[in-house]
Amino acid sequence: MVLALLLGALAVAALPPIHFWPALIPAFAGLLWMIEGRRGWRSAFVTGWLFGVGYFTAGLYWIANALLTKPEQFGWLAPVAVLGLAALQALFPGMAAALTRISGAGGAGRVLVFAGVWTGCEWVRSWAFSGFPWNLIGSVWTASDGMIQVTAVIGVYGLGLFTVAAAAMPAVLAGGTARRKRTWAAVVCGFAVLLAVWVGGIVRLQVAGEAEEVAGVRLRLVQPSIPQNLKWKAELLDRHLATQMRMGVGPADEPPTHVIWGETAASLFLGEDAERRAVIGEFTPPGGLTITGTLRRTPPGSPFQVWNTLHAVDDRGDIVATYDKSHLVPFGEYVPFRGVLKIAKVTAGATDFSSGSATTTLRLPGLPPVSPLICYEIIFPGRVVDRRDRPDWLLNLTNDSWYGRSSGPYQHFAAARLRAVEEGLPLVRVANNGISAIVDPYGRVIAQLGLGARGVVDGPLPRPLVTLTAYARMGNWLVLMVVVAAVGMGLLISRLEGPLFGE
């Protein structure tokens, strides 16, 4: 039990911001050995679940930081929340372990079956229990622009499948000497696939060259780094607004045409406050926009609802476009089973946020069509654009100051970059405090402001790819085909090879 927990925690060393991917080899090879040693699928499930508890506890520890912003109210809940979420998410590694044991596959075939069902379970994790596809294994490669190019074809899930297969393949070396040559060949083949992925990605980037820019658009991203415990203090509201307005009109090599603030950067019901909007309009580039996160609520006399919202404000202080966040954070923005769970949500206010309409495409003056995404809406592969009205870029407003100086903001940014490569769309990401950046459709960072920094990012808006990526055309259907192929090939190979350990 302890070993399974430790192996899961060890795998976290491969994730952002550490990116020590060799840690996956002992983690996954060790897990596969332990699965083989279980007497049945139930004990294999427990082993995989314990591995998952270690993985998600070490990988999601930073969630406690959000609760510690109100220690007097939620401090007691911090360890419970981290362990509870880890235990829930660990069901999916447990399921992968059980299915691998049930398959009866052996040798290199067992490794392929394991990689396939692991990836399938990652996909299920993206929508089960409202979905939480955080720290997918493929994200370990975001330190390499070349390695992540394959996600344009098979998504982060497919890259994760190749990674798990290569990392777990050394498990076959425990076989007898009669099979030693075949097992070494399997190990070499697993890493050769990763090498081919990297080489293919480098070639793609060399052929692509630098991304083209949208003419006449110059963006300014404002990252004020306002501490979370000060962000919602009513007496500091105008000071926070003034800080961001001044940052928006500060010195620039090229005057910005559009200024963008982060999630709930205007911490009020901005749509109801014409006076403050007029002031924001005065600090907005002539003929341009200030795009900001804020709150919205129903008019007086209507049943009360509140939304986490994006407003685009022009230089007259008028709102020209609005988007309401559609995928809300459980317990952060609403409490599931509110009739049973008598607890408060973490964000300000007693009322749960309401969900907006599905992912949409906004048309803003002076800008190409855009898909707005607030906070963790960006982490869901295949669910960041409206397929019927495809945008030309992704805009992600977030407030990662909840998580302090931890690995959380790095993991969030890594997921956002992968969406850009998958969809072949540039990404503009603006954080109150986190990592604000402009990313081209190949996932390359053009301009960036790091975690904890206060300042602005100026830069162009890259153009999208001319042709749709394979992933943008087929989405996760292509991934599921790869999963089925891996499992099928694994079962076929195992029938030819025999058991994984011994003869």
Protein Blocks (a to p, Z undefined) as FASTA:
>chain_A
ZZmmmmmmmmmmmpcfklpmklmmmmmmmmmmmmmmpmbfklmmmmmmmmmmmmmmmmmm
mmmmmmmmmmmlmmmmmmmmmmmmmmmmmmmmmmmmmmmmmnopgcjllmmmmmmmmmmm
mmmmmmgghiaaehifklmmmmpmklmmmmmmnojklmmmmmmmmmmmmmmmmpcfklmm
mmmmmmmmmmmmmmmmmmmmmmmmmmnopadddehiacddddehpafklmmgmklmmmmm
mmmmmmmmmccfbdcfbdcddehklgcdfklmmklmmmmmmmpcehiacdddddddddeh
iacddddddddddfkopafbdcddfbdcehklocehkllmccddfbgcjbdcdddddddd
dddehiacddddehjlmmmghilbcfklccfbdcddddfklnopafklmmmmmmmmmmmm
mnopacddddfbdcdddddfkopafbdcdehiacddddddddddfbdcfklmnmmmlmmm
mmmmmmmmmmmmmmmnopfeoZZ
